[in-house]
Amino acid sequence: MSIKKQYLKTKPVCKVTFTLPREMTRSARNVSLVGEFNDWNHLSIPMKAQKNGSFSVTLSLPTGRGYQFRYLLDGTLWENDDRADRYVRTLFGDCDNSVVIV
């Protein structure tokens, strides 16, 4: 997995590219990025399939805070990002959420 950050010089915004590699997609047909930045709406940020089998999406996020998120594969399987800046325990179930800090 991969999180690439590009801070803008003219605005307090960071362009963050989230990538889920082919090895982690488990042959998923659809992958969504779900988190605090979209009110945990599993339909609002679909990730784009790449030729190499990975999925990716780029978001512009306001700087100065952290955002909890997870990947949702085919609407049923949740995955964390092993390159997240940190992890926090979720109140829903016995798992952690990934956190990206910008």
N, C-alpha and C positions, 0 to 999 in steps of 0.2 A: 504494500500500500504506500501511498505517497501523498504528502501534503506540500504543495509548493506555494510560497508566499511572495507576493510582489507589492511592496508598499509604494503608494503614489506620493510624489513630492508635492503636488499641488492641492491635495485633499487629505483629510484624515480617514482614508479608506485603504484597505488592503485587498488586492485581487488574490483570492485563494483558489488554487486548483486542487481538487480532490480526485484521486485516482485509485480505483480498485483493480488490482492486476488480475489477469486471466486465472491464475492459480486460486484466487479467492472467490471467483464468481460462481464456482460450482455449476457451470453450464447454465447459469441463469439467463433468461431471455430479457428480463427487465431489472434494472437496479435504480433505486431512488436514494437521494441524499435527504435525510430527515433530521431535523434538529430545531434548536431554539430560534434560528434565523428564519424559519418558515412555520413556526408554531406547531412543529411536529406533524405537519401535513404530509402524508406519504405520497400524495399525488402532485405536489407543486414543483418539485425539482427532480425530474427524471434525468438520469445520467446517460450520456451518449456512448454507445458501443464503438470501440475503436477497432481498426483492422487487426491488431494483435490480440484481440479477445478481451482487452481490459475495458473498463468503463470510466469516464471522467466527466467532470463539470467544473466550471469556474464561476465563483461568486465574488461580488464586491461587498466586503463586510466593513462596517465602521470599526475603527481601531480603538484600542483602550480597554478591551474586555475579552473574556473567553466565551466560547459558544459550545454547548454540548451538542453532540450529533451521533448518528449511527447510519450505517448503510442497510437498506432493506432490499433483499433479493426476492424477486418474483412475488412480492407481497406477503411473504411468509417467514423468511429467514433473516434474522438480524445479525450483522457483523460490526465489530469495532475496527478502528484503524490502528494498526500496530505502530504507526509513526505519529500518533497523537501527542500533543504536548503534555497531556496528563489524562487521568481517568477519574470519574466520580461515580459513586454508587447511586444507582437509580432507585427511586421510591417504588417502581413498578417491577416486581420480580426480584430475582437474585442475580443481577448482572450490573455491569458498569457501563457508563456512557463515555465515549471518547470526547475530548475537549481540545479545541484549537484556540490558541491565544493569539490575538492580533492586537 
